[in-house]
Amino acid sequence: MSISNDKISDVKALEAFQAAMACGSMTAAAKQLGIGQPAVTRQIKELEDSVGFPLFHRNGPRISPTERGLQFYGEVQRLMSGLHQIRERAAAIRDGQIAAIDIAATPTMAGGLLSPTLARMGLDLPGVVNIEAMSAEHVARALTSRTADFGLSALPFEHATLEAKVICESRLVAAVEKGGAFDAEEPLPLEALAAARLLTVGNAYRIRGKINGALKRQDIVPAAEIVTNSSLNAMMAARAGLGIAIIDPVTAFGIPVDGVSIRPLAVDLPYIWGLFSAAGRVLPAELLSFVAGFEAACSTTIPDCVFHDPSDIRALERSSL
């Protein structure tokens, strides 16, 4: 769902909708915005009339978003973020500052590699840095719509309208409780999962797909599972002694956790990620140090990180499936 209705032109109505979603009531939204509650109610009603569907279920003073309201909220968040960026860029131009940098990254990349990348920019780091953590699909969309200068994501990644700047490869690793039963020097065999709980992420088309394939080839069924949408969650479960986490190396080495040992797996499960921008887009020269910073951050953060020619991305994407 996208915001395309010409009648939706009142930014204040969108701000009222955002506040009501965040606060859970019209009264709290009004207090947040510093205006009267009737004004908020009126603005949201006018917005509903414009889009043609209800945004909230109402039960007296209590409200809850409709399914379409939740979908619309995602679009409003992106639109308002873009407006915020425009204001920041205008302020930078007014003050003669270096242009802002807008980055879209998956949570894994944002947590494990983004800060060391920015730190390596030195004096080239702009005064304004906008960071949005989102799914890989939304990272691609942000680059295509040019609301982001750079995107960080693992493969597979929609890249038909994008240009790969840096492509890196390492492998999945195991995270186990430090000093626990599985904390040893040698690579961890997958057979250990026959007697242990598997802790991992649930997307069957990414990390979980590789794990499932390896387990199937070796005819191994984990004793039990904890499935999450975050490798960091899996690593924290491993620290608590709940089992063996099989996770990406960016989280494992980029977000080290006390009480967790990172072990190589006895089977090689490749993990490929990269830095992208919109194809054909000419970026300001001062932002190019971000590319060099990303490459340096990958090299120093991830052991045995291997770099590939970005032009080989199609073949690499096939191998990442």
C-alpha positions as CSV (number, residue, x, y, z in Angstrom):
1,M,0.0,0.0,0.0
2,S,1.4,3.4,-1.0
3,I,0.4,7.0,-0.3
4,S,-0.7,8.3,-3.6
5,N,-4.1,10.1,-2.9
6,D,-3.7,13.7,-3.9
7,K,-6.0,14.7,-1.1
8,I,-3.5,13.6,1.5
9,S,-1.6,16.8,1.7
10,D,-1.9,17.8,5.4
11,V,1.3,16.9,7.2
12,K,-0.4,17.8,10.5
13,A,-3.0,15.0,9.9
14,L,-0.2,12.5,9.3
15,E,1.6,13.7,12.4
16,A,-1.6,13.2,14.4
17,F,-2.0,9.7,13.0
18,Q,1.6,8.9,13.9
19,A,1.1,10.2,17.4
20,A,-2.2,8.3,17.9
21,M,-0.5,5.0,16.7
22,A,2.5,5.6,19.1
23,C,0.5,6.7,22.1
24,G,-2.6,4.4,21.8
25,S,-5.2,7.1,22.4
26,M,-6.4,10.4,21.0
27,T,-5.9,12.1,24.3
28,A,-2.3,11.0,24.7
29,A,-1.6,11.9,21.1
30,A,-3.0,15.4,21.7
31,K,-0.8,15.8,24.8
32,Q,2.2,14.7,22.8
33,L,1.5,17.2,20.0
34,G,0.6,20.0,22.4
35,I,-2.9,20.5,20.9
36,G,-6.5,19.8,21.9
37,Q,-7.9,16.3,21.7
38,P,-10.8,17.4,19.4
39,A,-8.3,18.7,16.9
40,V,-6.5,15.3,16.8
41,T,-9.8,13.4,16.4
42,R,-10.8,15.8,13.6
43,Q,-7.5,15.5,11.7
44,I,-7.6,11.7,11.8
45,K,-11.2,11.6,10.7
46,E,-10.4,13.8,7.8
47,L,-7.4,11.6,7.0
48,E,-9.7,8.5,7.0
49,D,-12.1,10.3,4.7
50,S,-9.1,11.0,2.3
51,V,-7.7,7.5,2.2
52,G,-11.2,5.8,2.1
53,F,-10.8,3.3,4.9
54,P,-10.9,3.4,8.8
55,L,-7.5,3.7,10.4
56,F,-8.7,2.7,13.9
57,H,-11.2,0.6,15.7
58,R,-12.9,2.8,18.3
59,N,-14.3,1.6,21.7
60,G,-15.1,4.7,23.7
61,P,-11.8,6.4,24.5
62,R,-9.8,3.3,23.5
63,I,-8.5,2.9,20.0
64,S,-6.7,0.1,18.2
65,P,-5.4,0.2,14.6
66,T,-7.2,-1.6,11.8
67,E,-5.3,-4.0,9.6
68,R,-5.3,-1.4,6.8
69,G,-4.3,1.2,9.4
70,L,-1.2,-0.9,10.3
71,Q,-0.2,-1.1,6.6
72,F,-0.8,2.6,6.1
73,Y,1.3,3.4,9.2
74,G,4.4,1.8,7.5
75,E,3.9,4.0,4.5
76,V,3.4,7.1,6.7
77,Q,6.6,6.3,8.7
78,R,8.6,6.2,5.5
79,L,7.0,9.4,4.1
80,M,7.6,11.4,7.3
81,S,11.1,10.1,7.6
82,G,11.7,11.5,4.1
83,L,10.3,14.8,5.1
84,H,12.5,14.9,8.2
85,Q,15.5,14.2,5.9
86,I,14.5,17.1,3.6
87,R,14.5,19.5,6.6
88,E,17.9,18.3,7.8
89,R,19.3,18.6,4.3
90,A,17.9,22.1,4.0
91,A,19.5,23.1,7.3
92,A,22.9,21.6,6.1
93,I,22.7,23.7,2.9
94,R,21.8,26.8,4.9
95,D,24.7,26.3,7.3
96,G,27.2,25.3,4.6
97,Q,27.7,21.8,6.1
98,I,28.6,18.6,4.4
99,A,25.6,16.8,2.9
100,A,23.8,14.3,5.1
101,I,24.2,10.5,4.6
102,D,21.1,8.3,4.6
103,I,21.7,4.6,5.3
104,A,19.2,1.7,5.1
105,A,20.4,-1.5,6.7
106,T,19.1,-4.8,7.9
107,P,19.2,-5.0,11.7
108,T,22.1,-7.5,11.5
109,M,24.2,-5.1,9.4
110,A,23.2,-2.0,11.4
111,G,24.2,-3.7,14.7
112,G,27.4,-5.4,13.6
113,L,29.1,-3.3,10.9
114,L,27.5,0.2,10.6
115,S,29.2,2.0,13.6
116,P,32.7,0.8,12.7
117,T,32.1,1.8,9.1
118,L,31.1,5.4,10.1
119,A,34.0,5.6,12.6
120,R,36.4,5.0,9.7
121,M,35.0,8.0,7.7
122,G,36.9,10.4,10.0
123,L,36.5,14.0,8.9
124,D,34.4,12.9,5.9
125,L,31.6,11.9,8.3
126,P,28.7,14.3,7.6
127,G,27.1,16.4,10.3
128,V,23.8,14.5,9.8
129,V,23.6,10.7,9.6
130,N,20.2,9.1,9.1
131,I,20.0,5.3,9.9
132,E,17.0,3.2,9.2
133,A,17.0,-0.5,10.2
134,M,14.6,-2.5,8.1
135,S,14.1,-5.8,6.3
136,A,16.2,-6.6,3.2
137,E,13.1,-6.0,1.0
138,H,12.7,-2.5,2.4
139,V,16.4,-1.8,2.1
140,A,16.1,-2.5,-1.7
141,R,13.0,-0.3,-1.9
142,A,14.7,2.6,-0.1
143,L,17.7,2.5,-2.5
144,T,15.4,2.3,-5.6
145,S,13.3,5.2,-4.4
146,R,16.5,7.0,-3.5
147,T,15.5,7.7,0.1
148,A,18.8,6.1,1.1
149,D,22.3,6.7,-0.2
150,F,23.6,3.2,0.8
151,G,22.0,-0.1,1.7
152,L,23.6,-2.9,3.7
153,S,22.1,-6.4,3.4
154,A,23.0,-10.1,3.1
155,L,22.2,-12.0,0.0
156,P,19.9,-13.0,-1.5
157,F,19.0,-9.3,-2.2
158,E,16.9,-7.8,-5.0
159,H,19.6,-6.0,-7.1
160,A,18.1,-5.5,-10.6
161,T,18.1,-1.7,-10.1
162,L,21.0,-1.5,-7.7
163,E,24.8,-1.5,-7.9
164,A,26.9,-3.5,-5.6
165,K,29.8,-1.6,-4.1
166,V,31.4,-4.2,-1.8
167,I,30.6,-7.9,-1.6
168,C,31.9,-10.0,1.3
169,E,31.8,-13.7,2.2
170,S,32.3,-15.7,5.4
171,R,30.4,-18.6,6.9
172,L,27.8,-19.3,9.6
173,V,29.1,-20.1,13.0
174,A,27.9,-21.6,16.3
175,A,27.4,-19.6,19.5
176,V,27.5,-21.6,22.7
177,E,27.6,-21.0,26.4
178,K,31.1,-20.1,27.5
179,G,32.5,-23.0,29.5
180,G,29.5,-25.1,28.7
181,A,29.3,-28.6,27.3
182,F,29.8,-27.5,23.7
183,D,32.6,-25.0,24.3
184,A,35.6,-26.7,22.8
185,E,38.5,-25.9,20.4
186,E,37.5,-28.1,17.4
187,P,34.8,-27.2,14.9
188,L,31.3,-28.1,16.1
189,P,29.7,-31.0,14.3
190,L,26.0,-30.7,13.4
191,E,25.5,-34.1,15.1
192,A,25.6,-32.2,18.4
193,L,22.2,-30.8,17.6
194,A,20.7,-34.3,17.9
195,A,21.1,-33.9,21.6
196,A,20.8,-30.1,21.9
197,R,18.2,-27.4,21.3
198,L,18.8,-25.5,18.0
199,L,18.6,-21.7,18.4
200,T,18.3,-19.8,15.2
201,V,16.4,-17.4,13.0
202,G,13.2,-18.5,11.2
203,N,13.4,-17.2,7.6
204,A,13.5,-20.3,5.5
205,Y,14.9,-18.4,2.5
206,R,18.0,-17.1,4.3
207,I,20.1,-18.5,7.2
208,R,17.4,-21.1,8.2
209,G,17.3,-22.5,4.7
210,K,21.0,-23.3,4.8
211,I,20.7,-24.9,8.2
212,N,17.7,-27.0,7.1
213,G,19.6,-28.2,4.0
214,A,22.7,-29.2,6.0
215,L,20.6,-31.0,8.6
216,K,18.6,-32.9,6.0
217,R,21.8,-34.0,4.1
218,Q,23.2,-35.4,7.3
219,D,19.8,-36.8,8.4
220,I,19.9,-34.9,11.7
221,V,16.8,-33.8,13.6
222,P,17.4,-31.2,16.4
223,A,16.3,-32.3,19.9
224,A,14.2,-29.1,20.2
225,E,14.2,-25.5,18.8
226,I,13.9,-21.9,19.7
227,V,13.1,-19.8,16.6
228,T,13.5,-16.0,16.6
229,N,13.8,-13.2,14.0
230,S,17.1,-12.0,15.4
231,S,20.5,-13.7,15.5
232,L,21.2,-11.6,18.6
233,N,18.2,-13.2,20.4
234,A,19.6,-16.6,19.5
235,M,23.0,-15.7,20.8
236,M,21.5,-14.5,24.1
237,A,19.6,-17.8,24.4
238,A,22.9,-19.7,23.9
239,R,24.5,-17.6,26.7
240,A,21.7,-18.8,29.0
241,G,22.7,-22.4,28.2
242,L,19.5,-23.1,26.2
243,G,21.2,-24.8,23.3
244,I,23.4,-24.1,20.3
245,A,22.9,-21.0,18.2
246,I,23.7,-21.1,14.5
247,I,24.0,-17.5,13.4
248,D,25.6,-15.2,10.9
249,P,29.2,-14.0,11.5
250,V,28.3,-10.3,11.4
251,T,26.3,-10.7,14.6
252,A,28.7,-13.2,16.1
253,F,31.8,-11.0,15.7
254,G,30.3,-7.6,15.3
255,I,28.2,-7.7,18.5
256,P,30.3,-9.8,20.9
257,V,28.4,-11.0,24.0
258,D,30.1,-11.8,27.3
259,G,29.5,-15.4,28.3
260,V,29.3,-16.7,24.7
261,S,32.0,-18.6,22.7
262,I,31.9,-18.5,18.9
263,R,32.9,-21.7,17.3
264,P,33.3,-22.7,13.7
265,L,31.0,-25.3,12.3
266,A,32.3,-28.6,10.9
267,V,30.2,-28.0,7.8
268,D,30.8,-25.0,5.6
269,L,27.6,-22.8,5.3
270,P,28.5,-19.6,3.3
271,Y,27.1,-16.2,4.3
272,I,27.4,-13.4,1.8
273,W,26.6,-9.8,2.3
274,G,27.3,-6.4,0.8
275,L,27.0,-2.7,0.4
276,F,24.7,-1.3,-2.3
277,S,23.5,1.9,-3.9
278,A,21.0,2.8,-6.6
279,A,22.4,1.9,-10.1
280,G,23.7,4.9,-12.0
281,R,23.5,7.2,-9.0
282,V,26.4,9.7,-8.7
283,L,27.1,10.1,-5.0
284,P,28.9,13.2,-3.5
285,A,32.6,12.6,-3.4
286,E,32.7,13.1,0.4
287,L,30.4,10.0,0.8
288,L,32.7,7.7,-1.1
289,S,34.8,7.2,2.1
290,F,31.8,5.3,3.4
291,V,32.5,2.5,0.9
292,A,36.2,2.3,2.0
293,G,35.1,2.4,5.6
294,F,32.7,-0.5,5.1
295,E,35.3,-2.6,3.4
296,A,37.8,-1.9,6.3
297,A,35.1,-2.7,8.9
298,C,34.3,-6.0,7.3
299,S,38.0,-6.9,7.1
300,T,38.8,-6.1,10.7
301,T,35.5,-7.3,12.3
302,I,34.9,-10.6,10.5
303,P,37.7,-13.3,10.7
304,D,38.6,-14.8,7.3
305,C,36.3,-12.4,5.5
306,V,36.8,-12.8,1.7
307,F,36.0,-10.0,-0.8
308,H,34.5,-10.7,-4.2
309,D,34.3,-8.6,-7.4
310,P,30.9,-6.8,-7.1
311,S,30.2,-7.6,-10.8
312,D,30.0,-11.3,-9.8
313,I,26.9,-10.7,-7.7
314,R,24.5,-12.8,-9.9
315,A,26.6,-15.9,-9.5
316,L,27.2,-15.2,-5.8
317,E,23.5,-14.8,-5.3
318,R,22.8,-18.2,-6.8
319,S,25.4,-19.8,-4.5
320,S,23.9,-18.0,-1.5
321,L,20.5,-19.7,-1.9
